[in-house]
Structures are given as structure tokens and as C-alpha cells.
Amino acid sequence: MTTGIKLTTSQKELAVRIAGEIVFSDNVGQALRSWRQRFMVSTTELAHYLKVSPSVISDYESGRRKSPGIGFIRKVVSALIKIDEERGGRITEPLKRLYTGSEALRGAIIDIRDFVEPISIGDFCEKIKAELVVGNEVDFKPLFGYTVVDSIKLVLEVPSSDYLKLYGSTSQRAAIFVRVSTGRSPLVALKAMQAGLGNLKPGLIVLHGAKTIDKLAVTIAKNEGVPLAISKAPSQQELLNMLKSIRPGEALLPPV
């Protein structure tokens, strides 16, 4: 991938996968915007890195310009990866692990991110309008990231051998399950997951979409010693927006 931006071998492999997803998407402009937002890069910052006008980026994303060629897409993706590298690789590192998993795993994971600094469970829940139903925030360690998972796809399509990759670079993260009805399936999957992963478990489980929580789900969370919360975010998209608002360095724990 020749773009004028030097990438490592692993970065090139990731760039090829991302660029391929954009090229083969039904709406290239929308896919470009989605990936830029996923990397938390503004149009101004990306334009500055590529030495183009911010309006060029906006026009491609909105469809006001004809879809960009593969060359421009490669430059955009390479720039996003390099910008993230300069920030510490908090987006690219989890993505590399994700892309070594199965297609089913990539289809089930909606978003995954590590934080530059830890955030307490209480602050995290407050930011995503979540209420703890199992556990007390002061009894648990802070979070270093999150993974948003489609609970139905996870249970029905993802092989258990791929479950470990849900954790990104650390298990001390929030496992957020969307499209949840009662919460039983995600918690049963968690218990099954631990059997083959040496009792590895997330730092917090968040359920979104459930009106009532199954008693078995609550029991499993208590028995496994994992805090369980319900997000009251009005929609999945609003939940994702709330998560993206948690910027690195925001809502940090006080220094010890």
C-alpha cells in the first residue's frame, strides 16, 4: 500500500482490511465518516494531515463529491492509523486483535476501544446512563476500555474460540451487550467463556435494550463477582455516541 505515509507491516495489514471494507460498502462516503469517527479524528485534523481542505473530506463523506478513488481511501486510512499511533495506538491495537478473529466475530463487535487513562465504574456508568444492579462501584477496579457486542450475533454465530478477542488489550473493560431482551444469553455466554479462558472476565457488564433482567442473569453476575449494569440510553446509536464522548484523559481517577 503506497500512500506516502510509512506504515509498519501490521499497520499495513490493518489498513488493507479497513480500506477494503470502505471500498465494498454500499455507501463509501458514509463508511469514510464512520471510520473517521471511530478513530475520533475531526475533519479538520484529517485534512491537515492529508494537506487538503476540510471541505474535501466533508464533501466526500456527504456524497457531494463523486466517490473517491482507492488511492484517496488508502491515504485516509493510512492517516487515521498514523494519527492514532501518535496518540498511543488506543484504536489500532484492539482493531489488530479483532481482525485476527473470525468474520463472525467482526460482525458481532460493533465498537471496541481502549482508554489512555482509567475511568471508574461509577463515572463510566454515569456517562452512558447506566445503573448498577449487581455490585458496588467502590468494590471494583477502574476500566481501561470497552467492547460493544451484538448479543444475538455473539451467541448464535461467534465460535467460543474467538471469545478471548472480545477483550482487546485488557480484560479490565466494560463488555456492553446490545439487542438484549432479558440478559440471560450474554451472562450464560460469559459463564461458558470463563470455563475455557482460565476464569477471565470483564471488569463490568452492561446490558442495553432489556426492559427486565432475567433472575438467572443476576445470579450469574453475583456468583462470578462481576458488576452488572443496565443502560437507559434511548437507542443503540445514542449509546454509541455517549461512549465516543468519553475522550482519553476525561473523567480520570484522582492520583494515588
Secondary structure, DSSP 8 states (H G I E B T S, - for coil): --SSS---HHHHHHHHHHHHHHHTSS-HHHHHHHHHHHTT--HHHHHHHHTS-HHHHHHHHHTSS----HHHHHHHHHHHHHHHHHTTSTTHHHHHHHTTS-HHHHHHEEEEEEEEEEE-HHHHHHHTTEEEEES-GGGS--EEEEEEEEHHHHHHHS-GGGGGGGGTT-SSSEEEEES-SSSHHHHHHHHHHHHHTTT---SEEEEES-SS--HHHHHHHHHHT--EEEE--SSHHHHHHHHHT--TTSS-----
